[in-house]
Every structure is written in structure tokens, then in C-alpha cells.
Amino acid sequence: MHRVIAILAALSIAGCDFAGSAPGTPNSATSPSVAAQRLKTPAVIAIDNDSERLLYWPMSEGGSSMPTYLSGRLRIQATGMVAHGHVVTIASYDPPELLSYNVDTHATSAIADPYGHPQDVAIGKGGTLYALGASDVAVFPPHSSAYDLSCRYILESTAIAVDNEGDIFVNGWGQKNPPKVVEYPAGSSRCTKLALKKPEQGEGVGIGVDPKTDDLIVEDGVGCAGGDEGRITVYQRPYGPKVVARNWLHASCPGAFRLDATSSHLLVIDSYSGLRTHGGVRACGLLWVDQRLYPSARGRSMYTAGCSRAVTTIPNTLPN
């Protein structure tokens, strides 16, 4: 059963500071400029769902409020993003597709998703794309036909990841059940529930794999009270019994995350604590990117501009 995502109009909330609230909307002095030179790397890439344009900030420990636009209007509502070389692939809920954009040549290509409306995307070491639907996974291998995977344990999905061996992981929850992580072993259409030593609390928010260590990173959120939300738990293979790190993100209302190419920074979509989710997509106008050290989750850098709905980095490392 696919859920309908309502994309709200941009909100205007004034007079908020960051302690449990949101950064201000960029004014004319900090509005993104049009890209006039090649991308400076390492870069934090996001898509502003208000303008439907890609933008970036040079990666720094201090963050930034002055991004640069990388594209014109892409006419999509983004829900997730991955990077491979200088190509970013964006999961678009509307229209339902995976849109690829080369930040060097500005060339675009799109793969329609015939199975539903993508809510997240992952890319494996061989270049296979995985589009997460409400309760299924659409698989797009290079030079081969797409196919769909479904799991009886998941009714609503939130995030997807793939590890170095090609195993697929989905964070989500079933009806009247706590959040859970399921795995599709490589080459199998069957899903299994992971027996996590530290079960998620509140909401299952994000999931990822560290390509350096093959560790599984599970993100949950107790709520969106503001200021001290979100947590990551890192598991060694076999995933579940061996916890190697567990740290709070100290976010306001955290969403999905991505690792950078060095696996030393975690980039987390964050939002004003007063905004609620609507079918998994937060209202636009008050979203930004938090940067934390990985795996300690220390640091408090921010990248701000409009409605930064999806995030990745260039360079990056497969899988991501």
C-alpha cells in the first residue's frame, strides 16, 4: 500500500534561533549565486525543493550559509540522493523517477520508476540503483531489466542502504509495530528481520553502510522535541549483535543521512522541530543540513539554504 506524500508550500516562521528551532531563511546577502566555475571539492550537495534546483557548499568544519546553484529548475520533488563520480542521482517522488545530473557537463537522464513513488535511493559497488518505495524496493541494474522486491514485514519504509556484498537494507515499520530493519541478502528476493542488539526507539529514520568497514549504521529518532534528537547505532558484521558505536546526533528533527567519501563526516537532513512529517516528507522552507563527525557524532556545523531536502557529497565512495 503506497502512501501519498503531500508536499506543502514553503512556510515562513520568523524570530527563531537554533536552540530547538531553525536557521533563518537566506536573505539577499546569502542567497545562492549561479555557478560560474567548476565545482570545488569536497562539496556538500543538496537539492532545494522550493526552487527545485541543485546547490552546493564547499565542505568545511564551520558549515556555510552561502551555497552556489549547480542547476536550473529540475521540476522534481526530491526525497533522496546518491553520488557516483561527478554524477548525482536523485530519487523523485513526483514525477516518480530517478534523475541523474552530471555537475560538470549539466547533462541529465532519467529512469522512470514503474513500481511506485521513490522515497530514497542507494547505489551499489557495481552501479546498481535501488529505489525505495513505500513498502518495496525497485532494483535497476546497469544494462539489465529492472525488477521489484517486496517485504511482508514492512508497510512504511523510510530509508535504504546497500553494503559491499550487495545486501540491501531497509529501515521502516509495520502496522502497529515498532520500527525495524530488514535485509534482502544479495541475490535473494526474500527479506529477513535483523535482530538488533539495540532496537530502535520512536521512529526509524535513516540507514547506511560505511564502505570502509562494511559497518551498518542505523539512525532512529525518539521524537522532534528540538535540540537533542536522533541517534546512530553502528553494527559490525554479522549485523545485529555487535555494536561498535552508539551516539546522539543532537539534532532538532533529523531526517536521512549520508557519509562523505572519507567516512569521517555524517551529513544529516534536519528541520525546525515544530514541523511535522506528511507522508515522510517534511514541509519545505525550514530544512538544512547538519554535519557531524563520524562515528562520534560530535561537532555542530550547518549548511543552510531554503528547503534542503536531499543531501550527498562529491567525491563519494560506492556503495552509498
HELIX and SHEET records of a PDB file:
SHEET    1   A 5 SER A  33  VAL A  34  0                                        
SHEET    2   A 5 THR A  68  TYR A  69  1                                        
SHEET    3   A 5 ARG A  53  PRO A  58 -1                                        
SHEET    4   A 5 ALA A  43  ASP A  48 -1                                        
SHEET    5   A 5 SER A 308  ILE A 314 -1                                        
SHEET    1   B 4 GLN A  77  HIS A  84  0                                        
SHEET    2   B 4 VAL A  87  ASP A  94 -1                                        
SHEET    3   B 4 GLU A  97  ASN A 102 -1                                        
SHEET    4   B 4 THR A 108  ALA A 112 -1                                        
SHEET    1   C 4 ASP A 120  ILE A 123  0                                        
SHEET    2   C 4 LEU A 129  LEU A 132 -1                                        
SHEET    3   C 4 ASP A 136  PHE A 140 -1                                        
SHEET    4   C 4 TYR A 147  SER A 150 -1                                        
SHEET    1   D 4 GLU A 156  VAL A 162  0                                        
SHEET    2   D 4 ILE A 168  TRP A 173 -1                                        
SHEET    3   D 4 PRO A 179  TYR A 184 -1                                        
SHEET    4   D 4 THR A 192  LYS A 193 -1                                        
SHEET    1   E 4 GLU A 203  VAL A 209  0                                        
SHEET    2   E 4 LEU A 216  GLY A 221 -1                                        
SHEET    3   E 4 GLU A 229  TYR A 235 -1                                        
SHEET    4   E 4 VAL A 243  ALA A 251 -1                                        
SHEET    1   F 4 PHE A 257  LEU A 259  0                                        
SHEET    2   F 4 HIS A 265  SER A 271 -1                                        
SHEET    3   F 4 LEU A 287  LEU A 293 -1                                        
SHEET    4   F 4 SER A 301  THR A 304 -1                                        
SHEET    1   G 2 THR A 277  HIS A 278  0                                        
SHEET    2   G 2 VAL A 281  ARG A 282 -1                                        
END                                                                             
